Amino acid sequence: MHLAVVTPQPTPYRDPFWNTVAAQPGVELDVYYCYAKGEDRPWDVDWPWRFRGEVLPGRALLGNHNGYWNPAILNRLRACKYDAIILGGYNHFTMLAAAWYARRQGIPYLLMCESFHGLTRPWYSRVLKGPLVRWIVRGAAGILPTGLLAREYLVSYGGRVQPCCFVPNVPDVSGLYRSSLELSQQREGVRRVLGLRPGPVILFVGRLIWKKGVDILIDALPGLCPRWDLQLVIAGDGPEKARLESQVQRAGLGEHVKFIGFQQPRELPRWYCAADVFALPSRTEPWGVVVLEALASGLPVVVTDKVGCHPDVINHPRVGQVVRSEDGEVMRQALAKFLQNLPSREEVHNLWEPVREKMSYQVIAGNLVGLFSKVTEQRLPPTQACRGEIVASST
C-alpha cells in the first residue's frame, strides 16, 4: 500500500507518528511538507524520518505561513501511483491542489482536521470558507478527525460518519510516561537546577498570543498567591510577551511569575516534572498537544472549554478540570481545588492509563492502516510502483 501525505510542516508529535505508520507491514509512505519551519513553531527538526520525506519549494501566498502554494506537489503525485492520499487540512493551496488531483484521477483521499464549531472565527472567514470546506469534505473517501469535536465539525459539512478514524495530534505519550517515571526520582534536584523555589508550580506552555489567554491565567493569581507561595512558569514566546510582563508587574506578581521563553520539545519533560498543575486558559484552541504532554507526564490539568481535546483526554475529575473560557474566577477556583488536594503523579498515571493506551502511536497507526485497507480494497492495484526516490530533507 503506497500512501502520500500532504501536510504543512514537520512537527515533533506528527513525524514520529508517520514513522510508526511507515513501519506497518505492507506500507510505503511518502510525506510532502509545505514548509520546514514557521515563526510560530520554531522547532529544531532534529528527529529522524523513517519515511521518504521532502520539504517542497514554495511560498505563502497569504503571508505569515498562510495559504502556502507548492507547485511541485502535482508533479510528485503524478510521479507515483498512490493508492491513497492523506491531506493534513485544507488551509493551504497545496492541499486543495492535491484534493483536485486526487478527485480527477480517482484516487481516494482522506482528510485530517482539528477544527470544531466552538472556535472563534471572523464572520468573513465563515462565509468564504463554507463552500470550500464542503467541497473538500464531501469529496473525501473518509475523515480523520483529531477527536470528537472535530468529527462533529466534519460531519456537519457533509463528511461521512464512516469511514472514519481518529488521528489525534499526540506527542509520544508512552515516552513521556517513561521519562516522567525516571525524572520523578530526582524531582527536587530538577527543580533546583531550574531555579524554582519550594512551593507549588503552575505551568503554561504555548505561544504568547491573545488566543492563548495567558492574561486570564495571570488575573487568577492574586486570589491564589496569599494562600500558597506558588510560582507560575510561562514557557513560550510571542508578540504578547511585553504586555504580559507589564501585567505581571502592575499586579505586583513579579516574584510569582517566571517567563522562561520558548523551549524545544526535548527540554520540556524537566519542566513537566518540576510542575504541580498544568493550565491552558485558551480562548480558542483547535486541539492542544501540550495538554496531552502534561497528562502523559502525570500532571493534572485545568483547561477551558475552547480547548478541542478536552472531551477526548480528560477522563476523570482528578485528572483534569474544564472551565469556561474568558472567566478568570472559575480558572482560579479550579486551580485552587487541585492545590488544596494535589493528586500524586502515580494517581494521574493510573487514572489516565486507558487514554494513554488509546493515544499510543502504535494503536492509532494500526487503526489508520486498517481504514486505508478498507478504503482501497475496491480499487485496482496500481499499474506500476513509483521508481523515483524522494530526497529526504528537513531544511
NUTIFI-351200 format. One record per atom (N, C-alpha, C, O): residue in three letters; z, y, x. Coordinates in steps of 0.1 Angstrom, whole numbers, plus 5000, padded with zeros to 4 digits. Layout:
BEGIN
AlaZYX...
***
This chain:
BEGIN
Met500049885009Met500050005000Met500050125009Met500950155017His498950205008His498850325016His499150455008His498450474998Leu500250525012Leu500650635004Leu500550765012Leu500750765024Ala500250875005Ala500351005012Ala501351095005Ala501551084993Val502051175013Val503051265008Val502551405012Val502251435023Val502551495002Val502151635005Val503451725001Val503851724989Thr504051785011Thr505351845009Thr505551965017Thr504751985027Pro506452055014Pro506452185021Pro506752185036Pro505952235043Gln507952125040Gln508252135054Gln509152015058Gln509751955049Pro509351985070Pro510251885075Pro511651925071Pro512052045073Thr512451835066Thr513851865063Thr514751755069Thr514351635070Pro516051785072Pro516951685078Pro517451585068Pro518051485071Tyr517151605055Tyr517551505045Tyr516351425039Tyr516551315035Arg515151485039Arg514051415033Arg513351335043Arg512851225040Asp513151375056Asp512451295065Asp513151165068Asp512351065069Pro514451155070Pro515051025071Pro514750935059Pro514650805061Phe514650985048Phe514250905036Phe512850855037Phe512550745034Trp511950945042Trp510550895044Trp510550785054Trp509750695054Asn511350795065Asn511450685074Asn511850555068Asn511250445071Thr512750565058Thr513150445051Thr512050385042Thr511850265041Val511250475036Val510150435028Val509150365036Val508550265033Ala508850425048Ala507850375057Ala508250235062Ala507350155066Ala509550205062Ala509950075067Ala509949965057Ala510249855060Gln509650005044Gln509549895034Gln508349805036Gln507249855041Pro508449675034Pro507349585036Pro506049625029Pro506149655017Gly504949625036Gly503649645030Gly503349795027Gly502349825021Val504149885033Val503950025030Val503450095043Val503950075054Glu502350175041Glu501850265052Glu501950405047Glu501450435036Leu502650495054Leu503050625048Leu502550735058Leu502750735070Asp501850835052Asp501350955059Asp502051075052Asp501951085039Val502551165059Val503251285054Val502651405059Val502551425071Tyr502151495050Tyr501551625054Tyr502451735050Tyr502851745038Tyr502751825059Tyr503551935057Tyr502752065056Tyr501752085064Cys503252165048Cys502552295047Cys502952385059Cys502152455064Tyr504152375064Tyr504652455075Tyr505852385082Tyr506452295076Ala506052425094Ala507052355102Ala508452405100Ala509452325100Lys508652535099Lys509952595098Lys509952725090Lys509052805093Gly510952745081Gly510952865074Gly512152955078Gly513152905083Glu512053085075Glu513253175078Glu514453135071Glu515553155076Asp514353075059Asp515453045051Asp516052905055Asp517152875051Arg515252825062Arg515652695067Arg515252675081Arg514352595084Pro515952745090Pro515552735104Pro516052615112Pro516752625122Trp515852495106Trp516352375113Trp515552345126Trp514352375127Asp516252295136Asp515652235147Asp515152095143Asp515952005139Val513852075143Val513251945139Val513451845151Val512451825158Asp514651795152Asp514951705164Asp515251565160Asp515851485167Trp514851525148Trp515051395143Trp513651315144Trp512651375144Pro513751185145Pro512551105147Pro511751095134Pro512251095123Trp510351085135Trp509551045124Trp509050905127Trp508450875137Arg509250815117Arg508750675118Arg507650655109Arg507450535104Phe506950755106Phe505750755097Phe504750845105Phe505050905114Arg503550845100Arg502550935105Arg502551065099Arg502351075086Gly502851165106Gly503151295100Gly502351405107Gly501951395119Glu502051515100Glu501351625105Glu501651755098Glu501751765086Val501951855106Val502051995100Val500652055100Val500152075111Leu500152075088Leu498752125087Leu498652275090Leu499652355088Pro497552315096Pro497352465098Pro497252535084Pro496652475075Gly497752645083Gly497652715070Gly498552845070Gly499052885081Arg498552915059Arg499353035058Arg499853055044Arg499352995034Ala500853135043Ala501453165030Ala500753285023Ala500753395028Leu500053255012Leu499253355005Leu500053454998Leu499653564995Leu501253414994Leu502153504986Leu503353554995Leu504253614990Gly503253535008Gly504253585017Gly505553505017Gly505953445007Asn506253515028Asn507653455030Asn507653315026Asn508553265019His506653235031His506553095029His506453055014His506952945010Asn505853145006Asn505553114992Asn503953094991Asn503253164997Gly503653004982Gly502152984979Gly501352944991Gly500353004994Tyr501752844999Tyr501052805011Tyr499752745007Tyr499552674998Trp498752775016Trp497452715015Trp497052655028Trp496952725038Asn496852525028Asn496452445040Asn495052375037Asn495052265032Pro493952445041Pro492652395037Pro492452255042Pro491652175035Ala493052215053Ala492752075058Ala493251965050Ala492851845052Ile494051995039Ile494551885031Ile493451805025Ile493651685024Leu492451865020Leu491351795013Leu490651705023Leu490251585019Asn490351745035Asn489751655045Asn490651535048Asn490151425050Arg491951565049Arg492851455052Arg492851345041Arg492951225044Leu492851395029Leu492951305017Leu491551225016Leu491551115012Arg490451295019Arg489151225019Arg489051125030Arg488351015028Ala489751145041Ala489551055053Ala490250915050Ala489850825057Cys491150905041Cys491850785038Cys491650745024Cys491650835015Lys491650615021Lys491550565008Lys492950535003Lys493450425003Tyr493650644999Tyr495050624995Tyr495250554981Tyr494450574972Asp496250474981Asp496550404968Asp497250504958Asp497050494946Ala497950594964Ala498650694955Ala499150814964Ala499150804976Ile499450924957Ile499851044964Ile501151094958Ile501251094946Ile502051134966Ile503351194962Ile503251344964Ile502951384976Leu503451424954Leu503451574955Leu504851624955Leu505651594946Gly505251694966Gly506651744967Gly506851874960Gly507351964965Gly506351884948Gly506452004940Gly505052064936Gly504051994937Tyr505052184931Tyr503852244927Tyr503852394930Tyr503052474924Asn504652434939Asn504852584942Asn503952624954Asn504052744959His503052544959His502152574969His500752534965His500552434958Phe499752624969Phe498352594965Phe497952454971Phe497052394965Thr498452414982Thr498152294988Thr498452174979Thr497652084978Met499552174972Met499952074963Met498952074951Met498551964946Leu498652194946Leu497752194935Leu496352144938Leu495752074930Ala495852174951Ala494652114955Ala494651964956Ala493751894953Ala495751914961Ala495951764962Ala495951704948Ala495351594946Ala496551764938Ala496551714925Ala495151714919Ala494751624913Trp494451824921Trp493051834917Trp492251724923Trp491451654916Tyr492351704936Tyr491551594943Tyr491951464937Tyr491051374934Ala493251434935Ala493651304930Ala493051274916Ala492651164913Arg493051374908Arg492551364894Arg491051334895Arg490551254887Arg490351404903Arg488951394904Arg488551254910Arg487551194905Gln489351204919Gln489051074925Gln489650954917Gln489450844921Gly490450984907Gly491050874900Gly492250814908Gly492550694905Ile492850884917Ile493950834925Ile495250884917Ile495450994915Pro496150784914Pro497350834908Pro498250914917Pro498450884929Tyr498851024911Tyr499751094919Tyr501051104911Tyr501051104898Leu502151104918Leu503551124912Leu504151254917Leu503951294928Leu504851314908Leu505351454910Leu506851454912Leu507551414904Met507251514924Met508651534926Met509051674921Met508251764920Cys510251684916Cys510751814910Cys512251814910Cys512951714908Glu512751934913Glu514251964913Glu514552074903Glu515752104902Ser513552134896Ser513852244887Ser514552194875Ser514452074871Phe515252284868Phe515752254854Phe515852384846Phe515752494852His516052364833His515952484824His517052584826His516852694821Gly518152544832Gly519252644834Gly519052744845Gly519852834846Leu517952724853Leu517752824864Leu517352954859Leu516652964849Thr517753064866Thr517453194863Thr516053224868Thr515753214880Arg515153264860Arg513753304864Arg513353434857Arg513653454845Pro512553514863Pro511953634857Pro510953584845Pro510353484846Trp510853674835Trp510053634824Trp508653604827Trp507953514822Tyr508053684837Tyr506653664840Tyr506453534847Tyr505353474846Ser507453484855Ser507353354861Ser507253244850Ser506453154852Arg508053254840Arg508053154829Arg506753154822Arg506153054819Val506153274820Val504953284812Val503753234820Val502953164815Leu503653274833Leu502553244841Leu502553094846Leu501553034847Lys503753044849Lys503852914854Lys503752804843Lys503452684846Gly504052844831Gly504052744820Gly502752654819Gly502852534820Pro501552714818Pro500352634817Pro500052554829Pro499652444829Leu500452614841Leu500152544854Leu501052424855Leu500652314858Val502352434851Val503252324852Val502852214842Val502952094846Arg502452254830Arg501952154820Arg500752074826Arg500651954824Trp499852144832Trp498652084837Trp498951974848Trp498551864847Ile499852014857Ile500151924868Ile501051814864Ile501051694869Val502051844855Val502951734850Val502251634841Val502451514843Arg501451684832Arg500751584823Arg499751504830Arg499351394825Gly499251544841Gly498251464849Gly498851364858Gly498251284864Ala500251374859Ala500851284869Ala500951144863Ala501251124851Ala500851044871Ala500950904867Ala502450864865Ala502750764859Gly503350944870Gly504750924869Gly505551044875Gly504951124881Ile506751044872Ile507551164876Ile508751114885Ile509251004884Leu509051194895Leu510051164905Leu511151284905Leu511151354915Pro511851294894Pro512851404894Pro514051374903Pro514351264907Thr514751484908Thr515851464916Thr517051404908Thr517851334913Gly517151444895Gly518251394887Gly518051414872Gly516851434868Leu519051404865Leu518951414850Leu518351544845Leu517551544836Leu518851654850Leu518351784846Leu516851804849Leu516151864841Ala516451764861Ala515051774864Ala514151684856Ala513051724852Arg514651564852Arg513851474843Arg513751544830Arg512651534824Glu514751604824Glu514651674812Glu513651784812Glu512851804803Tyr513651854823Tyr512651964825Tyr511251914825Tyr510351964818Leu510951804833Leu509651754834Leu509151694820Leu508051714816Val510051624813Val509651564800Val509351684791Val508451664782Ser510051794791Ser509751904782Ser508351964785Ser507752024776Tyr507851944797Tyr506451994800Tyr505451884798Tyr504251894803Gly505751774792Gly504751664790Gly504851554799Gly503951464799Gly505851554808Gly505951434817Gly506351304810Gly506951314800Arg505951194816Arg506151064810Arg507651024813Arg508051034824Val508250974803Val509650924805Val509550804814Val510450784822Gln508550724813Gln508250614821Gln506750624825Gln505950654816Pro506350604837Pro507150564849Pro507950674854Pro507450794855Cys509150654858Cys510050754863Cys510950684873Cys511450574871Cys511150754884Cys512150714894Cys512850834900Cys512250934904Phe514150824900Phe514950934905Phe514850934920Phe515150834927Val514451054926Val514351064940Val515151194944Val514551294946Pro516451184944Pro517251304947Pro517151344961Pro516851264970Asn517351474964Asn517451524977Asn518751494982Asn519751554978Val518851394991Val520151344996Val520151345011Val519151315018Pro521351375017Pro521551355031Pro521751205034Pro521751125024Asp522051175046Asp522351035049Asp523851015045Asp524751025053Val524050975032Val525450965027Val526150855034Val527350865036Ser525450755038Ser526150645045Ser526550685059Ser527750655063Gly525750755066Gly526050805079Gly527150905079Gly528050905087Leu527150995069Leu528251095067Leu529551035064Leu530651075069Tyr529550925056Tyr530750855053Tyr531350795066Tyr532550805068Arg530550725074Arg530950665086Arg531550775096Arg532550755102Ser530850885096Ser531250995105Ser532551055100Ser533451085109Ser532751065087Ser534051115082Ser535151025086Ser536251065089Leu534950895085Leu536050795089Leu536450815104Leu537550805107Glu535450835112Glu535650845126Glu536350985129Glu537350985137Leu535851095123Leu536451225126Leu537851235120Leu538651315126Ser538151175109Ser539451185103Ser540551145112Ser541751195110Gln540251055122Gln541351015131Gln541751125141Gln542751115147Gln540851225142Gln541151335152Gln541051475145Gln540651565151Arg541451475132Arg541151595124Arg541951715130Arg541351825130Glu543151705133Glu543951815138Glu543351875151Glu543251995153Gly542851785160Gly542151835172Gly540851905169Gly540552005175Val540151855159Val538851915155Val539152055150Val538452155153Arg540152075141Arg540552205136Arg540952305147Arg540552415146Arg541652255157Arg542052345168Arg540752385176Arg540652505179Val539852295179Val538652325186Val537852435178Val537152515184Leu537852425165Leu537052515157Leu537752645154Leu537252735148Gly538952655159Gly539652785158Gly540352805145Gly540452925140Leu540752705138Leu541352715125Leu542852695126Leu543352615134Arg543552775119Arg545052775119Arg545552675109Arg544752635100Pro546752635109Pro547352545099Pro547152605085Pro547152725083Gly547052525075Gly546852565061Gly545552515056Gly544652475063Pro545452525042Pro544152465036Pro542952555039Pro543052675041Val541852485040Val540552545043Val539552515031Val539352405028Ile538952625026Ile537852615016Ile536552635024Ile536452735032Leu535552555022Leu534352565029Leu533152595020Leu533052535009Phe532352685024Phe531052715018Phe529952695028Phe530052735040Val528852625024Val527752605033Val526452645025Val526252595015Gly525652745031Gly524452785024Gly523952915029Gly524652985037Arg522852955024Arg522253085027Arg523053195021Arg523653185010Leu523253305028Leu523953425023Leu522953515015Leu522553615020Ile522653465003Ile521753534994Ile522453544980Ile523453474977Trp522053644972Trp522653674959Trp522853554951Trp523953534945Lys521853464950Lys521953354940Lys522953254944Lys523353164936Lys523453254957Lys524453154961Lys525853194956Lys526753114955Gly526053324951Gly527353364945Gly528553364954Gly529653344949Val528353384967Val529453394976Val530453504973Val531653494975Asp529953614967Asp530753724963Asp531753684953Asp532853734952Ile531353594944Ile532253544933Ile533353464940Ile534553474935Leu533053384950Leu534053304957Leu535053394964Leu536253364964Ile534553494970Ile535453594977Ile536353664967Ile537553684969Asp535853694955Asp536653764944Asp537753674940Asp538753714935Ala537553534941Ala538653444937Ala539753434947Ala540853384943Leu539553474959Leu540553454969Leu541953524967Leu542953464970Pro541953654963Pro543253724962Pro544253654953Pro545453664955Gly543753584943Gly544653504935Gly545153374941Gly546053314935Leu544653344953Leu544953214959Leu545753234972Leu546653164975Cys545453344979Cys546053364993Cys547553384992Cys548153335001Pro548153454982Pro549553474983Pro550353344982Pro551453334987Arg549753244976Arg550453114974Arg550153024985Arg551052944989Trp548953024990Trp548552935001Trp548053025013Trp547153105010Asp548452995025Asp547853065036Asp546553005040Asp546352935050Leu545553025031Leu544352955032Leu543253035040Leu543453155042Gln542252965044Gln541153025050Gln539852985043Gln539652865039Leu538953075041Leu537653045036Leu536653055048Leu536553155054Val535952935050Val534952935061Val533552945054Val533252855046Ile532853035059Ile531453055053Ile530453025064Ile530353095074Ala529752915062Ala528752865071Ala527352895066Ala526952845056Gly526752995073Gly525353035068Gly525053175072Gly525953245077Asp523853215070Asp523453345074Asp522453395063Asp521953315055Gly522153525063Gly521153575054Gly521353715051Gly522253785057Pro520453775042Pro520453915040Pro521753975034Pro521954095035Glu522553895028Glu523753945021Glu524953945031Glu526053985026Lys524853905043Lys525953885052Lys526754015053Lys527954015052Ala526054125056Ala526754255059Ala527554295046Ala528654345047Arg526954285034Arg527554325022Arg528854235019Arg529854285015Leu528754105022Leu529854015020Leu530954045030Leu532154045026Glu530654085042Glu531654115052Glu532354245048Glu533554255049Ser531654345042Ser532254465037Ser533154435025Ser534254495024Gln532754345017Gln533554305005Gln534854245010Gln535954275004Val534854155020Val536054095026Val536954205031Val538154195029Gln536454305039Gln537254405044Gln537954495034Gln539054525035Arg537154525024Arg537654615013Arg538854545006Arg539754605001Ala538754415004Ala539754334997Ala540954305006Ala541954245002Gly540854345019Gly541954315028Gly542054165031Gly543254115033Leu540954095032Leu540953945033Leu540553905047Leu540153785049Gly540453995056Gly539853965069Gly540453845076Gly539753765082Glu541753825075Glu542353715082Glu542253585075Glu542553475080His541653595063His541553475054His540053425054His539853315048Val539153495059Val537753465058Val537053455072Val537253545080Lys536353345074Lys535753325087Lys534253305085Lys533853205079Phe533453395090Phe531953375090Phe531553305103Phe531853355114Ile530953185102Ile530653115114Ile529053105116Ile528653035125Gly528353175108Gly526853175109Gly526153045106Gly526852945101Phe524853035108Phe524052915104Phe524452805113Phe524652815126Gln524652685108Gln524952565115Gln523852465114Gln523452435102Gln523452405125Gln522452295124Gln523152175118Gln524352165119Pro522352085111Pro522851975105Pro523851885113Pro524851835108Arg523451875126Arg524351795135Arg525751855137Arg526651785141Glu525851985134Glu527152055136Glu528052045124Glu529252075125Leu527552015113Leu528252035100Leu529351925098Leu530451955093Pro529251805103Pro530251705100Pro531651745105Pro532651715098Arg531751815116Arg533051865120Arg533651965110Arg534851955108Trp532852045105Trp533352145095Trp533852075082Trp534852115076Tyr533051975078Tyr533451905066Tyr534751835069Tyr535651825060Cys534951775081Cys536151715085Cys537351805084Cys538451775080Ala537151935089Ala538252035090Ala538652095077Ala539752135076Ala537752085067Ala538052155054Ala538852065045Ala539051945047Asp539352125034Asp540152055024Asp539452055010Asp539551955003Val538652165007Val537952174995Val536552234998Val536452325007Phe535552194991Phe534152254993Phe533852334980Phe534152284969Ala533252444981Ala532952534970Ala531452574970Ala530952624981Leu530752564959Leu529352614958Leu529252694945Leu529052634935Pro529452824946Pro529552914934Pro528252964929Pro528153074924Ser527152894931Ser525752944929Ser525552994915Ser526052944905Arg524753104915Arg524253154902Arg523053074897Arg522753064885Thr522253014907Thr521152934904Thr520852844916Thr520752894927Glu520852714914Glu520752614925Glu520052494920Glu520652414913Pro518752474923Pro518052364917Pro518652224920Pro518652144911Trp519252204931Trp519852074934Trp521252094941Trp522252094934Gly521252104954Gly522552124961Gly522852014971Gly523851944969Val522052004981Val522251894991Val523651904997Val524251795000Val524152024999Val525452045006Val526551984998Val527551945003Val526451974985Val527451914976Val527551764980Val528651714981Leu526451694981Leu526451554985Leu526951534999Leu527651435002Glu526651625008Glu527251615022Glu528751625021Glu529451545028Ala529251715013Ala530751735012Ala531351605006Ala532351555011Leu530751554995Leu531351444989Leu531251314997Leu532251234998Ala530151305004Ala530051185013Ala531051195025Ala531351095031Ser531451315028Ser532451335038Ser533951335033Ser534851345041Gly534051305020Gly535451285015Gly536051415010Gly537251415008Leu535251515008Leu535851645003Leu535651654988Leu534551624982Pro536751694980Pro536551734966Pro535751864966Pro535751944975Val534951884955Val534051994954Val534352074941Val534752014931Val534052204941Val534052294930Val532652354929Val532352424939Val531952334919Val530552384918Val530352444904Val531152424895Thr529352534902Thr529052594889Thr528152504882Thr527452414887Asp528052534869Asp527052464860Asp525652494863Asp524752434856Lys525352584872Lys523952614876Lys523552534889Lys522452554894Val524452444893Val524052354905Val523452224899Val524152154892Gly522252204901Gly521452104894Gly521951954896Gly521751874888Cys522651934907Cys523051794910Cys524351754902Cys524651634903His525051844896His526351814892His526451694881His527351614882Pro525451674872Pro525651564863Pro525451424870Pro525851324865Asp524751424882Asp524451304888Asp525451264899Asp525551144902Val526251364904Val527151324916Val528651344913Val529451284920Ile528951424903Ile530451444900Ile530851344890Ile530651364878Asn531451234894Asn531751124885Asn533251104882Asn533551014875His534051204886His535451194883His536151324886His535751394895Pro537151364878Pro537751494880Pro538451514893Pro538551624898Arg538851404900Arg539451414913Arg538451434924Arg538751464935Val537151404920Val536051424930Val535551564929Val535151624939Gly535451614917Gly534851754916Gly535051814903Gly535351744893Gln534951944902Gln535152024890Gln533852114888Gln533352164898Val533352124876Val532252204873Val532752324865Val533452304854Val532452444869Val532852564862Val531752654858Val530552634863Arg531952744849Arg530952844845Arg530552924857Arg531352974865Ser529252954858Ser528753044868Ser529153194865Ser529453224853Glu529253274875Glu529553414873Glu530953444868Glu531253544863Asp531853344870Asp533253354865Asp534153324876Asp534553214879Gly534653434883Gly535553414894Gly536853354890Gly537553294898Glu537353384878Glu538653344874Glu538653184872Glu539653124877Val537653134866Val537652984864Val537352924878Val537852804880Met536652984887Met536552934900Met537952924907Met538252834914Arg538653034906Arg540053044912Arg540852924906Arg541552864913Gln540852914893Gln541652804887Gln541352664891Gln542252584894Ala540052644893Ala539552504897Ala540052484912Ala540452374915Leu539852584920Leu540352574934Leu541852554935Leu542352464943Ala542552624927Ala544052614927Ala544452474922Ala545452424928Lys543752414913Lys544052284908Lys543952184920Lys544852094921Phe542952194928Phe542852104939Phe543852134950Phe544452044956Leu544152264953Leu545052304963Leu546452254960Leu547252224969Gln546852254947Gln548152214943Gln548352064945Gln549452014948Asn547251984944Asn547351844945Asn546051784951Asn545251734944Leu545951804964Leu544751764971Leu544551614971Leu545451544975Pro543351564967Pro543151424969Pro542951394983Pro542351474991Ser543351274987Ser543051235001Ser541551195003Ser540851174993Arg541151195015Arg539751155018Arg539551015013Arg538450985008Glu540450925015Glu540350795010Glu540150784995Glu539350704990Glu540850864988Glu540750864973Glu539350914969Glu538750854961Val538851024975Val537551074972Val536450964976Val535550944968His536650904988His535650804992His535650684982His534550644978Asn536750644977Asn536850524968Asn536250564955Asn535550484949Leu536650684950Leu536050714936Leu534550744937Leu533850714927Trp534050794948Trp532650834949Trp531750714954Trp530550724954Glu532350604957Glu531650494962Glu530450444954Glu529350424959Pro530550434940Pro529350394932Pro528250494934Pro527050454934Val528550624935Val527450724936Val526850714950Val525650714952Arg527750694960Arg527250684974Arg526250564975Arg525250574982Glu526650454969Glu525750334970Glu524450364963Glu523350324968Lys524450434952Lys523250464944Lys522350564951Lys521150564950Met523050654959Met522250754966Met521850714981Met521450804988Ser522050594984Ser521650554998Ser520050554999Ser519350524989Tyr519650585011Tyr518150585013Tyr517550445009Tyr516450445003Gln518150335013Gln517550205011Gln517350184996Gln516350124992Val518350214988Val518250194973Val517150274967Val516350224959Ile517150404970Ile516150494965Ile514750454969Ile513850454961Ala514550424982Ala513250384987Ala512750254980Ala511650244977Gly513650164978Gly513250034971Gly512850064957Gly511850004952Asn513550154950Asn513150194936Asn511750264936Asn510950234928Leu511550344946Leu510350424947Leu509150334949Leu508150344943Val509250244959Val508150154962Val507950054950Val506750024948Gly508950014944Gly508749934932Gly507950004921Gly507149944914Leu508250134919Leu507550214910Leu506050224913Leu505150214905Phe505750254926Phe504350264931Phe503650124929Phe502450134925Ser504350014930Ser503649894928Ser503149874913Ser502049824911Lys504049924904Lys503649924890Lys502550014887Lys501549984879Val502550134893Val501550244890Val500150194896Val499150224889Thr500150134907Thr498850104914Thr498349964911Thr497249934915Glu499149884903Glu498649744902Glu497449724893Glu496749624894Gln497149824885Gln495949824877Gln494649874885Gln493549854880Arg494849934897Arg493749984904Arg493149884913Arg493849794918Leu491849894916Leu491249804926Leu491749844940Leu492149954942Pro491849744949Pro492249774962Pro491249874969Pro490049874966Pro491749954978Pro490850054985Pro489749974993Pro490049874998Thr488650044993Thr487449974999Thr487649965014Thr487149865020Gln488350055020Gln488550055035Gln489750135039Gln489950245034Ala490550075047Ala491750145051Ala491350265060Ala490350255067Cys492150365061Cys491850475070Cys491950425084Cys492950365088Arg490950465092Arg490850415106Arg491350525115Arg491650495127Gly491450645111Gly491950755119Gly493450765120Gly494150725111Glu493850815131Glu495350825134Glu495650975131Glu495051065136Ile496750995124Ile497251135122Ile498151165134Ile498951085139Val497951285139Val498751335151Val500151365146Val500351455138Ala501151295152Ala502551325149Ala502851455156Ala502751475168Ser503451545148Ser503751675153Ser504851735145Ser504951715133Ser505751805152Ser506851875145Ser506852025148Ser507852095147Thr505652075152Thr505552215156Thr504452275149Thr504152395150
***
